[in-house]
Amino acid sequence: MIEIILPDSSVRTLENPVSVLEFAKSIGSSLGKATVGALVDNVQVDGSYILDKSAKVELITIDSEKGTEILRHSAAHVMAQAVQRLFPGTKVTIGPVIENGFFYDFDPENPFTEDDLAKIEDEMKKIVKENYKFERSEMTSTEAKKMFLEMKEDYKIEIIDDLGAERVSIYTIGEFKDLCRGTHLPSTGYLKAFKLMSTAGAYWRGDSNKKMLQRIYGVAFPTKKELEDYLIMMEEAEKRDHRKLGKQMNLFFLDEHGPGFPFFMPKGMEVINKLQEIWRREHKKAGYKEIKTPVMLDKELWEISGHWFNYRENMYTSEIDEKEYAIKPMNCPGSILAYKNNLHSYKNFPLKYGEMGLVHRHEFSGALHGLMRVRAFTQDDAHVFCTEDQIEDQIIEIINLYDRFYKLFGFEYNIELSTKPDKAIGSDEIWDIAERDLTNALVRMGIDYKLNPGDGAFYGPKIDFKMKDSIGRIWQCGTIQLDFNLPLRFNMSYIGSDGEKHQPVMIHRAMYGSIERFMGILIEHYAGAFPVWLAPVQVSILTISEEQVEYASDLFKKLQDLGIRAELDTRDEKIGYKIREANAEQKIPIQLIIGKNEVANSEVNIRRFGSQDSATMKAEDFLKLIEEESKVVF
């Protein structure tokens, strides 16, 4: 008898071996239709996998996260099959799953055009209708290399050599064969909702010294509605593109003389300064003390921290007086030196250092993207030094602080707990303690979280905050990292209540993450229409004729005296043009139209961004109103 243990601990008994799909159908027909694979003793397998011995089994349905990954992985294979049908002689390389979709890199005889995407998509639809099974087989590496040699698939042979495995798995759909570990859909007919989006160049294996291939990106979802919703969101996202709005609103720009190093204009600096102002104010109230550490420190420091061995490829270096230095990619070693500059007692704990630290990280030019992926950015870093018994309370305090800030900007968020990665420093015992403390803090707060195994920092586990913006996109900004390792490596200490030296615990945390990236996210979140308290220009005063300039100028000065970010537009232009420019292009929250009646009655005519309506009130009443609206309310 074969015993199958399900996730709810119930047990089902099989008299004979059956496939995963047959087993799912035996539970229920709807479950059978939705099942696309399973975890058998935590190993992911296809729906065709035979259950021939007792095991723990978790069925994977197409609408689950794992199921959607299987769907997208399968879509990449179907795309490759369609490409080779339409463009014989095209060589295939790799086709992984990415967020919301997939891509495949090809080596075509002639470059694909945008028109080719529609043809490939139509051919994919034919393959879906033909409903081929995804058939898995295994063979020796020698047999596989011989097969791909006959198929003239040079890249597959190179991949097999790199794998160094005795046996490999092959998936067949119709006439198409591909090297792949799996898992895949039961058949192509399960693929109902997909679209090819774009093409781009991509070096083989990401190596600029190797051949440039052509990459095709696509998206796929379990249902047509999900695909339609995604395409609508992408259309909206294009309108909100922070690069376009940043230029239109004169907030920032990028220049070929400094790729990945953004330039901020005065209006952009108004937003950045406001973000930093409220950060400093609220962190000071929470007991943080601000420090500033050097941008460049010597190699030895980065060797002790472990960055030199774990992060070297992302670091910029320079030589001074025959000694090697690195421009900091992170602020933590500098904060550690600041800590070690003084003696500390348990009575001083928790000790909280905050820093708006400029860091530099090398990114490939192809990965650069506006403010979202840059080579120089300001990290709102903070480090909390505490005792072990203070950890949970400090984690909870930090989460509550983040919660207040994210709600201020109108973000919803989810939390992920990331555990020890393969590339890590420190003992298993230390990691177990750190992971336990983070878990306990989340449990105490009653927070639902997703476990993200193996994605921690190399020195400690972390809690990541995934924020949802106004059109449903997910962004990762905030992080909290618990570190027992760097205090040990840097021989940090404090005097305990027993008069002896003890090692502190270090909590790394950044709330905005990167000021620059956070600003880019906000531009898109608000579609450039910042709330009054954050807008680079809060009020625009628009005169109808020269007769109102004196009155408008006096009002402008009063606004400046109140600290309101205002602009005065006295140009000899039609008032309709001025309004459109302030509203549609500059997205200024409040426009004051000043005509002869407003001057005569000491009034202002108020228009709000996005509204055709206007209202008139006394100028002195408006000054009180705008002063109140400019306050940041947590």
Buried (B, 14 or more C-beta within 10 A) or exposed (E): EBEBBEEEEEEBEBEEEBBBBBBBBBBEEEBBBBBBBBBBEEEBBBBBBEBEEBBBBBBBBBBBEBBBBBBBBBBBBBBBBBBBBBBEEBBBBBBEBEEBBBBBBBBBEEEBEEEBBEBBBEBBBEBBEEBBBBBBEEBEBEEBBEBBEEBEBEBBBBBBEEBEEEEBBBBBBBEBBBBBEBBBBBBBBBBBBBBBBEBEEBBBBEEEEEEEBBBBBBBBBBEEEBBEEBBEBBEBBEEBBBBBBBBBBBBBEBEEEEEBBBEBBEBBEBBBEBBBEBBBEBBEEBEBEBBEBEBEBEBEBBBBBBBBEBBBEBBBBEEEEEEEBBBBBBBBBBBBBBBEEEEBEBEEBBBBBBBBBBBBBBBEEEEBBBBBBBBBBBBBBBBBBBBEEBBBEBBBBBBEBBBEBBEBBBBEBBBBBBBBBEEBBBEEEBBEBBBBBBBBBBEEBEBEBEEBEEBBBBBBBBBBBBBBBBBEBEBEBBBBBBBBBBBBBBEBBBBBEEEEEBBBBBBBBBBBBBBBBBBBBBBBBBBBBBBBBBBBBBBBBBBBEEEBBEBBBEBBEBBEEEEBBBBBBBEEEEBEEBBEBBBEEBBBBBBBBBBEEBBEEEBBBBBBBEEEEEEEEEBEEBBEBBEEBBEEEE
